């Protein structure tokens, strides 16, 4: 019989019996720590899970923080679309896409967090510059506090795992 999640049906029956005995007694067993993470209890039966740990997809992380990153890039200097994209990439967000930045700028502008103005260019079409307005600065401050709290929590969780 094929092993599912590293457990055979006999293992599951044995673990189920041991788990029930442990629940009744309140004791702990190192045996239940081996393999139970691979099993799911449902209606008194164990089902071995098959899961794969995937690498972190930074594009998903970017989606959650791109608004904040764009606001932060515009904190001190106004910028046009490609300039903002370049500054984000220089800062380390190398996987951010052009369309994502332009969409974010449009969304932040429509939300009233950015002011826009057009500057003629000698090197081609006019450039639309974006700057933070008062509402944008307030949002940057608010979102920055939330980010720092979240990042601090994640740092704590990861530090606990590294030292354990």
N, C-alpha and C positions, 0 to 999 in steps of 0.2 A: 504494500500500500504506500502511496506517495505521502511524503511528509508535508504538511501544510503549516507554514510559519514555524517549522522546526519541531512540531509536536505530532506524534502518532495518536490515534484514537485511544489507545491504552494509556498513554501519558495523560491525556485529558481526563479520563475516568479517574486515574490515580490522583491527579491534582485536584479534581473536584471533591473527592473524598477528603483529601487533606485540608482543603480550604474550608469545607463544612466543619471539620473537627476543630480547626483553628478559630473559626467564627464562634463556635460554642464555648471554647475554652478561653478565648481572649489572648492566647499565646501567639508568639511569632515564630516563624519558621523560615530559615534561609532557603529551603527547598521550594517554597511557593514563590520566592523572588525569581527563581530560574524558570523561565517559560511562561509565567502568567502574564508577562507584558506582551507576549505573543498571542494571547487568547482573549476573547471577549465573552463575558457571561451574558447569556440571554435565556430567560425562562428556565434557569437551572441547567442549561447546557452550555458547553464551551465551543466556541467556533474560532479556529485559528485564523488569524488575520494575515494577509499578504500585503505588506507595505514596502514601499521603496522610499528611501530618503533622497530627495532631490536637492541639488545645489540651490543656494539662494538665488532667486531670479531678481536681479537688481532693477529690472524694468518695472517690476511690481512695487518695489520700494520707492522708486522714483515717482510713480503715479501718486503716491501718498504724500510726498513732500515737495513736489515741483512748485506748487503755488508759493510755499514758504521760501524755497530757494530763489525764485524769481524776485520776490519782495526783498529778500536779503541782498541780492545783487544790485538792486536799484536803491538801496538805502542811502548810499553816499553819492552816486553818480547816475544821471539819466542815461538811457541807452536805447538804441534801435534794435530790432529783432535779432539780426545776425550778431551784433556786438554783445547782446545779452547771452546768446547761445555760446559764443566764444568764451565769455567770462565764466559761465557755468562749467564749461569743459576744462578751462584752466584751473578752476577750483577743485576739480576732481570728479565731476559728474560727466565722465567721458561718454557714457552711453545714452545721454539725453538726445532725443531726436529733434530735428528742425521743426517738424509739424507740431510736436508736443509743446515746444516753447511758444510758437506763434499762437496756438490754440489757448495756451495759458494766458498769454498777454491779452488776447481778445476777451477771455472770460473775466480776468481781473479788471480790465477797463470797463466792461459792461456792468460789473458789480460795484463800480464807483470807487475802486481802490487805487486806480492809476489815472493820471492825466496824460494826454497825448498832444503832441504838437509836431508840425512838419517843418523840416529844415531842408532847403535846396542843397543838392549835392553836385559838385563839379564832375564827379565820376559816375554819373548815371542818374537813375530816377531819384526823386526826393526821398528822404528818409523820415519815417515816422518814429519819433522819439517818445519814450514813455518815462514818466517820473512818478515817484510816490507822492500822493497827496496826504492830507491829515488822516483820512480814513484808512489809507494804506499803511501809514506808520502805526496807527493803532492796531490794525490787524497783524502787522509784523510783530509787534510787541506781544500781543495776545497769543498768536500761534507759536512764537518763539518760546514762551513760557511753557506751553503745552509740550512742545518738542523736547525742551530740556528735561521736563519731568519724565517723559516717556523714555528718552535716551538714558537718563539716570537709572530708571528701573531696569532697563535692558542690560546696562553695564553691571548692575548689582546681580542680576540673574546669571549672567555669563561668568562673572567673577566667582560666584558660589559654585558653579559647575566646574570651573578650572581648579579650584582649591579642594574640591571634594574627592 
